[in-house]
Amino acid sequence: MLLRRFYLLENEKSPTTIGKKQRKLEENEFPKLNYSEYLSVDEFVDMFGYEFEHVYNNNDFLEFDQEGNLLNEHPTGDSKRPKKTQ
């Protein structure tokens, strides 16, 4: 930090600083995360459990409480993984 300040004061060609007080962050428009680019369904289920597989399938945000527990509920209330048909 001290070096940056010295650089700005002593170097005539240094860029002017831009104030961030008027910057507005759009927190509500955070882009959705496409989980399939980073994890397979099985890896996601191994980490979070079958009851949260719908989060992966719908690319929903993972919501946590203060203790770090997942809050996302299955839309149908069914937390069991559907059986595969052969």
C-alpha angles and dihedrals in degrees: 000000000000092000091050091053091048090049092051093048099044103035113076091197095052115121119258115252119249118221115235097198093097095043113116120204117211099219094166093059098059108149118250117255116238099219093190090069090063108023139027119234090254093052091049092049091048090055102040106017136248092283089069098046088105088064089060094044094048096037089234123167116262107240121201134190125224092276093053097255119143114251102189109117124202108258092231095040090240111125098178122102112246114250116252116244119222 
